[in-house]
C-alpha cells in the first residue's frame, strides 16, 4: 500500500488531523492549568494547585472540549470513508484534493472554534462536509464501475 499515492496522502491527512486533535487537547490542559478549573473533583485535587475547583470552564478549556466533541463526530467518519475511497482505487489527484480540503477545513474549524469566529467556523465545517460528499460521490462511481 505504501506504493499507492492515494494511501500515502490519506496517511498524511490522518497524521495531521491527529496532531491537530492533540494540540487542541494540550490547549485544553493549559487552559485548565491557568484557570485552575478542572472537569472533576479528583482532577482538581490531583492536578490543581491549592484552591483549584471542579466545575465548568467557561473559557478556552470549555471551547476546546466542545471542539473535541465536534472532531469526534466528524473525523472518524472521514477516516473510514477516506480509507474505503483509497481501497476502491481513488486517483491520487482526487484523493489529494478531497483529503487536503477536509484536513484544512478541520484545522480552520478548530482555529475558528477556539477564537469564537463566526461565520468562519460554520463555513469551515461545511467545507469539510463538502469534501466528504465529493469522496462519497466519487466512491459510488468507482464502485459502480466494478
C-alpha positions, 0 to 999 in steps of 0.5 A, a space after each residue: 500500500 505504501 506504493 499507492 499515492 492515494 494511501 500515502 496522502 490519506 496517511 498524511 491527512 490522518 497524521 495531521 488531523 491527529 496532531 491537530 486533535 492533540 494540540 487542541 487537547 494540550 490547549 485544553 490542559 493549559 487552559 485548565 492549568 491557568 484557570 485552575 478549573 478542572 472537569 472533576 473533583 479528583 482532577 482538581 485535587 490531583 492536578 490543581 494547585 491549592 484552591 483549584 475547583 471542579 466545575 465548568 470552564 467557561 473559557 478556552 478549556 470549555 471551547 476546546 472540549 466542545 471542539 473535541 466533541 465536534 472532531 469526534 463526530 466528524 473525523 472518524 467518519 472521514 477516516 473510514 470513508 477516506 480509507 474505503 475511497 483509497 481501497 476502491 482505487 481513488 486517483 491520487 489527484 482526487 484523493 489529494 484534493 478531497 483529503 487536503 480540503 477536509 484536513 484544512 477545513 478541520 484545522 480552520 474549524 478548530 482555529 475558528 472554534 477556539 477564537 469564537 469566529 463566526 461565520 468562519 467556523 460554520 463555513 469551515 465545517 461545511 467545507 469539510 462536509 463538502 469534501 466528504 460528499 465529493 469522496 462519497 460521490 466519487 466512491 459510488 462511481 468507482 464502485 459502480 464501475 466494478 
